[in-house]
């Protein structure tokens, strides 16, 4: 069988920036083993497969694969899929905002596509999470050692290091300067000798409230023992935990907040993620994550028949 696919750069409006996501808008007929092999063949961060199993015209089933395995939730695929489906005509944009619901393995994810002269210009999706925040953190000396940063760069004036989970745990580490985020280098030996592995977090979200961009309030980066030394992976999946982290500080008054987080820089696939969060001081937190996308490529892939195990 031949299947049409598209590649979009997500959380950017400039080609060759953001995160590369492949989308198969008509994946009906593919099984799990075929999708895994397709994802391995493309070797992108995530490959998205869309199935039309609902009579409701605004619902689509979505499955997400990395080159290694299927994952239950990711934010970049929502932006990519909505953008591709609207661009290829599977979703028709008749009004200013067009709703779509993606059934991921974690459950339904609601999104809105903004219409700009019949083309998708901005996609925003909503998540309600029940975060767990733990103030236990390794000492600054250990943090500085396995991040290869000066100990004095760890922020204690406005923020503190905390462990946050919205289903997946992140060790969130604030630093004073943008350059510290960009120049950090994970040291596995120092990590293994610290108490950090006891936190259960395998990824560290390093961030600064200083950026080089006028359109972002924070710059963030993911590092950790499962991330390549020179990799700068997408941070979209960590944004619910980051929003919950910000809400865990007493100086943040209740209300609705809008802000942006960028990842990378002009020379390293910069992403810009727009967030809104409704901070009500409750056990659940509602966040809205949005961004732009641009089309990079389209093509056909021949997928041989493979039986599921």
C-alpha positions as CSV (number, residue, x, y, z in Angstrom):
1,X,0.0,0.0,0.0
2,X,1.1,3.6,-0.7
3,X,0.5,6.2,1.9
4,X,0.7,10.0,1.6
5,X,2.7,11.8,4.2
6,X,3.7,15.4,5.0
7,X,6.6,16.8,7.1
8,X,5.9,20.1,9.0
9,X,8.1,22.2,11.1
10,X,6.2,22.9,14.3
11,X,6.2,25.8,16.7
12,X,7.7,28.1,14.1
13,X,6.8,30.2,11.1
14,X,10.1,29.7,9.4
15,X,11.2,26.7,7.5
16,X,14.1,24.6,8.9
17,X,13.3,25.8,12.5
18,X,11.1,24.3,15.2
19,X,10.6,20.5,15.4
20,X,10.2,18.2,12.4
21,X,7.1,16.1,12.6
22,X,5.8,13.7,10.0
23,X,2.0,13.2,9.6
24,X,0.2,10.5,7.7
25,X,-3.3,12.0,7.3
26,X,-4.9,8.8,6.0
27,X,-3.3,6.0,8.0
28,X,-6.3,3.7,8.0
29,X,-5.2,0.1,7.4
30,X,-1.8,0.4,9.1
31,X,-1.1,-1.7,12.2
32,X,1.3,-1.1,15.1
33,X,4.3,-2.9,13.6
34,X,4.0,-1.1,10.3
35,X,3.7,2.3,12.0
36,X,6.8,1.6,14.1
37,X,8.8,0.6,11.1
38,X,7.6,3.7,9.2
39,X,8.7,5.9,12.1
40,X,12.0,4.2,12.3
41,X,12.5,4.7,8.6
42,X,11.8,8.4,8.8
43,X,13.8,8.8,12.0
44,X,12.2,12.0,13.1
45,X,11.4,13.0,16.7
46,X,7.8,11.9,16.2
47,X,5.6,10.5,13.4
48,X,1.9,10.9,13.6
49,X,-0.8,8.6,12.1
50,X,-4.3,9.8,11.7
51,X,-7.3,7.4,11.5
52,X,-10.9,8.3,10.5
53,X,-12.9,6.0,12.8
54,X,-15.5,8.6,14.0
55,X,-18.6,9.6,12.2
56,X,-18.2,13.0,13.9
57,X,-16.4,15.2,11.4
58,X,-14.4,17.0,14.1
59,X,-12.8,13.8,15.6
60,X,-9.8,11.9,14.5
61,X,-7.9,9.1,16.2
62,X,-4.1,9.8,16.5
63,X,-1.3,7.5,17.3
64,X,2.3,8.8,17.8
65,X,5.5,6.9,17.3
66,X,9.1,7.8,17.9
67,X,11.8,5.7,16.2
68,X,11.9,3.5,19.3
69,X,8.3,3.1,20.5
70,X,4.8,4.4,20.6
71,X,4.0,7.2,23.1
72,X,0.7,8.1,24.7
73,X,0.9,11.9,24.5
74,X,2.8,14.7,22.8
75,X,2.0,18.3,22.0
76,X,4.0,18.8,18.8
77,X,1.9,16.2,17.0
78,X,-1.3,18.0,17.8
79,X,0.0,21.2,16.2
80,X,1.4,19.3,13.2
81,X,-1.6,17.1,12.6
82,X,-4.1,20.0,12.8
83,X,-1.9,22.1,10.4
84,X,-1.5,19.2,7.9
85,X,-5.2,18.1,8.0
86,X,-6.3,21.7,7.4
87,X,-3.6,22.3,4.7
88,X,-4.5,19.1,2.7
89,X,-8.2,19.7,2.9
90,X,-9.2,16.9,5.2
91,X,-10.4,19.6,7.6
92,X,-12.2,22.5,5.9
93,X,-11.8,25.9,7.5
94,X,-15.1,27.8,7.0
95,X,-15.0,30.0,10.2
96,X,-12.4,32.0,12.0
97,X,-11.9,29.1,14.4
98,X,-12.4,25.4,13.6
99,X,-12.5,22.8,16.4
100,X,-10.9,19.4,16.1
101,X,-10.6,16.6,18.7
102,X,-7.7,14.1,18.5
103,X,-8.1,10.9,20.4
104,X,-4.6,10.1,21.7
105,X,-3.8,7.2,24.0
106,X,-4.2,9.4,27.0
107,X,-7.7,10.5,25.9
108,X,-9.3,13.3,23.8
109,X,-7.3,16.4,23.1
110,X,-9.3,19.4,21.9
111,X,-7.7,21.9,19.6
112,X,-8.8,25.0,17.6
113,X,-7.4,26.0,14.2
114,X,-7.3,29.7,13.3
115,X,-8.3,30.4,9.7
116,X,-6.3,33.0,7.8
117,X,-7.8,33.3,4.3
118,X,-8.6,29.6,4.1
119,X,-5.2,28.5,5.5
120,X,-4.3,27.4,9.0
121,X,-2.2,30.1,10.8
122,X,-2.3,29.2,14.5
123,X,-3.3,26.0,16.4
124,X,-4.0,25.9,20.1
125,X,-4.9,22.8,22.2
126,X,-6.2,22.5,25.7
127,X,-5.1,20.2,28.5
128,X,-6.3,19.7,32.0
129,X,-3.7,18.2,34.2
130,X,-3.3,17.1,37.9
131,X,0.3,18.0,38.7
132,X,2.4,16.6,41.5
133,X,5.0,19.0,42.8
134,X,7.8,17.9,45.1
135,X,10.2,20.4,46.6
136,X,12.9,17.7,47.2
137,X,15.9,18.5,45.0
138,X,19.6,17.6,44.8
139,X,21.9,20.2,46.4
140,X,23.1,23.0,44.2
141,X,26.6,21.6,44.0
142,X,25.3,18.3,42.6
143,X,23.0,20.1,40.1
144,X,25.9,22.3,38.9
145,X,28.2,19.3,38.6
146,X,25.9,17.1,36.4
147,X,24.8,20.1,34.3
148,X,28.3,21.5,34.0
149,X,27.3,25.0,35.0
150,X,28.5,27.4,37.7
151,X,26.8,26.8,41.0
152,X,26.1,30.5,41.4
153,X,24.0,30.4,38.3
154,X,21.2,28.4,39.9
155,X,18.3,30.8,40.7
156,X,17.1,31.1,44.3
157,X,15.8,34.7,44.2
158,X,12.5,34.1,42.4
159,X,12.5,30.3,41.8
160,X,13.8,27.0,43.2
161,X,14.6,23.6,41.8
162,X,11.5,21.3,42.1
163,X,10.4,18.0,40.8
164,X,7.1,18.3,38.8
165,X,5.0,15.5,37.2
166,X,1.9,15.7,35.0
167,X,2.2,12.0,34.3
168,X,5.9,12.2,33.5
169,X,8.5,13.6,36.0
170,X,10.8,16.5,35.2
171,X,13.4,18.0,37.4
172,X,12.9,21.7,36.8
173,X,16.1,23.8,37.3
174,X,16.0,27.6,37.1
175,X,19.2,29.6,36.2
176,X,19.8,33.3,35.9
177,X,21.2,33.6,32.3
178,X,20.2,32.5,28.9
179,X,23.8,31.6,28.1
180,X,23.8,29.1,31.0
181,X,20.9,27.3,29.4
182,X,22.6,27.1,26.0
183,X,26.0,26.1,27.3
184,X,25.0,23.4,29.8
185,X,26.3,20.0,29.1
186,X,25.0,16.9,30.9
187,X,27.6,14.9,32.8
188,X,26.4,11.3,33.3
189,X,29.1,10.3,35.8
190,X,28.3,13.2,38.1
191,X,24.6,12.4,37.7
192,X,25.1,8.8,38.7
193,X,27.0,9.9,41.8
194,X,24.3,12.4,42.9
195,X,21.0,11.8,44.6
196,X,19.2,13.0,41.4
197,X,18.3,9.5,40.1
198,X,16.3,9.0,43.3
199,X,13.9,11.7,42.1
200,X,12.7,9.3,39.3
201,X,13.1,12.1,36.8
202,X,15.2,11.1,33.8
203,X,14.9,14.6,32.1
204,X,15.9,18.0,33.4
205,X,14.1,21.0,32.3
206,X,16.6,23.8,32.5
207,X,15.2,27.3,32.0
208,X,16.0,31.0,32.3
209,X,13.6,34.0,32.6
210,X,16.1,35.9,30.3
211,X,16.0,35.4,26.6
212,X,17.5,37.0,23.5
213,X,14.0,37.2,21.9
214,X,11.4,40.0,22.3
215,X,8.6,37.5,21.8
216,X,9.4,35.1,24.6
217,X,9.5,35.3,28.4
218,X,11.5,32.1,29.0
219,X,14.1,30.0,27.3
220,X,14.1,26.3,28.1
221,X,16.1,23.2,27.2
222,X,15.8,19.5,28.1
223,X,18.9,17.5,29.1
224,X,19.3,14.2,30.9
225,X,20.7,10.7,30.8
226,X,18.4,9.6,28.0
227,X,19.1,12.6,25.8
228,X,22.2,12.8,23.5
229,X,25.0,15.1,24.7
230,X,24.6,17.5,21.9
231,X,20.8,17.2,21.4
232,X,18.3,20.0,22.0
233,X,15.0,18.1,21.8
234,X,11.5,19.6,21.6
235,X,10.2,20.8,25.0
236,X,6.4,20.9,24.2
237,X,5.6,17.8,26.2
238,X,7.3,19.4,29.2
239,X,5.2,22.5,29.1
240,X,2.3,21.3,31.3
241,X,4.9,20.5,34.0
242,X,6.5,23.9,33.5
243,X,3.2,25.7,33.9
244,X,2.5,23.7,37.1
245,X,6.0,24.6,38.3
246,X,5.3,28.3,37.9
247,X,2.0,27.9,39.7
248,X,3.6,26.2,42.7
249,X,5.2,29.5,43.8
250,X,3.3,31.7,46.3
251,X,4.3,34.9,44.6
252,X,2.2,34.0,41.6
253,X,-1.3,35.3,42.3
254,X,-4.4,33.5,41.0
255,X,-5.5,34.4,37.5
256,X,-5.0,33.6,33.9
257,X,-1.5,34.1,32.5
258,X,-0.2,34.3,29.0
259,X,3.4,33.9,28.1
260,X,5.8,32.3,25.6
261,X,8.7,29.9,25.9
262,X,11.4,29.5,23.2
263,X,13.8,26.6,22.7
264,X,17.0,26.7,20.8
265,X,18.2,29.8,19.0
266,X,18.3,31.3,15.5
267,X,21.0,28.9,14.5
268,X,19.6,25.8,16.2
269,X,16.0,25.2,15.1
270,X,14.4,27.8,17.4
271,X,10.8,27.0,18.6
272,X,8.3,29.4,20.0
273,X,5.6,27.9,22.2
274,X,2.7,30.1,23.4
275,X,1.0,29.2,26.7
276,X,-2.0,30.3,28.7
277,X,-2.8,28.9,32.1
278,X,-5.7,29.3,34.5
279,X,-4.1,29.5,37.9
280,X,-6.9,28.9,40.4
281,X,-4.9,27.3,43.2
282,X,-6.7,24.0,42.7
283,X,-5.6,20.4,42.3
284,X,-6.1,20.6,38.5
285,X,-4.6,23.1,36.1
286,X,-6.0,24.0,32.7
287,X,-3.4,25.1,30.2
288,X,-3.7,26.0,26.5
289,X,-0.6,25.5,24.3
290,X,-0.4,27.1,20.9
291,X,1.9,27.7,18.0
292,X,2.4,28.0,14.2
293,X,3.7,25.5,11.7
294,X,5.1,25.5,8.1
295,X,5.0,22.7,5.5
296,X,8.4,21.4,4.6
297,X,7.8,18.3,2.4
298,X,5.3,15.8,1.1
299,X,5.6,12.4,-0.4
300,X,4.5,8.8,-0.7
301,X,5.7,5.8,1.2
302,X,5.3,2.2,0.2
303,X,4.4,0.2,3.3
304,X,4.6,-3.6,2.9
305,X,2.1,-5.9,4.7
306,X,3.3,-6.9,8.2
307,X,1.2,-8.9,10.6
308,X,0.9,-7.6,14.2
309,X,2.5,-9.8,16.8
